[in-house]
C-alpha cells in the first residue's frame, strides 16, 4: 500500500494541487507500482528479464593498413537471441479468478437488481486486477461498479491517501495519460464528490468542479426513481484484496521459477539456431580461408564441388557434420519447474487429469489445493460485496459464490441411478449435471400429469 503521502500530509499542505502532483510522481516510482507493471507484463506473456537477454557471438572484421595489407581481427558482440516468454501467470490468475467468480455472485433478486446487469463481469475484472496487483479498488458510481486499477500502464493508475491512524482511505487519486507528450488528467475522489483536473505547466488546474455523489434510494413498481439524494456515509471506494496480506499473487517464488523456465527455453532455442546449419571438416586441404569460402559458396549454389589438390599428391575431402544439441537435462528441468509452479500457486494442472485420475474421488483430491486457496480469496471477495451492499443501503448476509464444478458427469449420473430408490424425483433432477435448475419445475409438472393409455 502507498504510504509515502498520507491524508494528514494532504490536510497540512499549503498547495494541495502541488502535493497531489508530487504524490503521483512518488507513486509511479514506488515499488508497488513497478511491481504491478511487471505483473501486467508477465500476465501478457512478456518476461521482462528474458526480454533483456543477449548472446555473445564471434564476429570477424577486416581492415587494410596504409600499405594495403589486410588485417583480420576477431571480436565478440552482443546480439539479440530468442526471447520466449510463458503464460503461467495468465493461466494461474485466470484459473483462480474464474474458479470462484465465473458463475457470479448469488444474491436475492431485489438486491442483485440494485447492482446492475454488468456487476458480475465488473467483479471478475476487479478480482483479476486484485490478484495481479495485490489490491484493486471498486468505485460505486451511482448505479454501477467501476474498476480502478493500481497500474493500468506506466502512465495510468490509482492510489488512495490513507489516514495515518486508522489506515482508512480518505482520498482517492486516479491519473492517466494517453501518451507521454499528452497532458495528464486526475480524477480526485473526496468526501464531497469527484473533481476532474489536468496538469498544465506543472500546476494542477480544475477543469470540472466537484460533482457530488448521487445515491438512488428506491424505485417504484414502474422502475422510476422516487428519491435520488446526494452523498454516502463513507467514501464510495472499496478495496478488494487478493489475500489477507494484500499482496500480489505474483510472488518472488513464482517469478523466479517463471524466469528460470523462460531462460532455459530461450537458451535451448538459441542452441538449436546455432546447431541448425551443417558445418564442414576439410581434410588435407591446403587452401586459404578465401578459397574455403569460395568452395562453400559453390557447394550451396551447385550442390557439388571438385577436389582440389594441395601439392602432396593426395586429394582433399570435405565431410559434412551436424551438432547434436543435448536436450534431456533441459527437458527434465522444464518439467520440474512446471510441476513446482503448479504446486507453489496451488493451481490445478489439467494435463494431470487423465486415465485413472478421472474418477470423481481423484478429481476432488486434485482440486483440493485449489479449493483451499479459493477459500482465502473468497473471504476477500465476500468482504468487498458486503461492504458495497452496506454502502448502497442493501445489507445482505446471503452472499453465495458458486464455484466451477469439475466432475466426471457420467459417473455422477451412474451414482444418481444407484441412489434412485433412496431419493425422490426432484432431488434426482437437481443432482443431474445436464439439467438446469430453471427447467426442473417444468419437468416435475410434466411427470405429475397422468399418462393416457
Steps between C-alpha positions, in 0.01 A plus 500: 500500500624850412593688819756758383225766499213476749169670572666704775760627251217609272322687780821679604611596148489867401466413131298179479516487122878503510493230767279276286728538196798416718310200641433373145872517422593320822237233441624434143850449642381282788578132531132404497426680172807357326415151625145538367635599157721191495204284600308644205788412267529142623120469478528588130775240458779761481791403723680828574824327603520268202419799277841646596687178420779509240750242383868539411587428142843506332541758227785543252601848387731575208699822455795611286797699617673782310709251304185319385560192710190330629449478876254244637382532858261283700264661748188411699173691489167482681214402272133445569419136559173319540282662764224254582251588771248263657137551601513342846381812683207550262404135544522509880321830557225420253447157655478633856276792407264311272477202734334725756334777298408352161145427626469845656368572847162364614282752684125552552364637174393832656858560615661373180291742291642794694853399390426519128511247218878531449599455863623140474724586205645803676560291813698251288716781360551644846604159635751451218662835574506423874678166446760666277564814704411385850214749532253665263234759573136505403322833457123494534385759249129559573369172355800303374844381604818643348839326523794715609830324427814576697701497176331488161825595325809708576299824461172405668397369839326563831602540863324609821620736771468313828427628846815447708302396808229272358645398161168593335499651152404866532580617147539321166716614209460355152745625234546423132671609179449361150864579411802661672463808279133542592362669814441304818150494648403434860170393647492577872253318725422680825216493752332785313510337155715457189721775355663480157835677457780532245870574537598815316853643519570311822180619666175320573208675331136410568309440177181363660393615848415253773196292406315360804437127514147393414325218682176340380294416808203307358284457193129453446335200332553657158873532559494878531716667763306635795796644692848586379709657774867597503769357718601177670586414856859441387725542200353278222839333440526142621819291487508140382814322619644184352565354844498616863851643455395702194799366305516415133478133401799575278735413785883489486485120509265485202702757308833326558365171365339666197829679425693174523250321277501774233880533512556127449249492215656806334853363533390170351354682200830691459694174500269357237557804281876471532495127432252522215762532225734232373870567551775352285826336602759542222760224500839552331399841374787742451305799376435836661184604685393693193518178300298324772230767474501468122462122524212521747327754278535258209357217712199712594444614144574185298470233771832359371872577521813381321795360695789744546853365546745661741818386316566187706333270254214421734147621423317718750162396638212685664278328755170650621425488875214612720488587871272299726350736757463335844138535608427236764633706791311809384182302454529362852562848640198644317275221627624551857446876483151462355404255774646732767308798358167320521582387855607846619193672356271216616356487150351204316705347218231379261746275316524289817130406476532206265422131507435365846506850653164585340293351780314748718707403805827562313368830363407619851848412624661684205290813559543506879789749492311727260198491730714587801643802323155602376380497860744780592412693187126459555517670839650809336236511227225441756624793710502720188143409400375538857660845535352608164151386598523691827616808310195503269260422786427134417669296775479130429657195665403252227808553280571174317764412241451193284837362407563328171439130548741250348357150496464183299137554400449144375603369840270753669200382297583137581507590872158669467359186340642289782338729761167524318321282754609722790433849357193664351456615141575868568827421679607278212432780252695753705802271524503437125774720345323509164179653638485870590319625809264707284366196315431291811148643572400427141630143520330442833173631359528272199567196716198578715256483207308174475595278212237398240505147378 
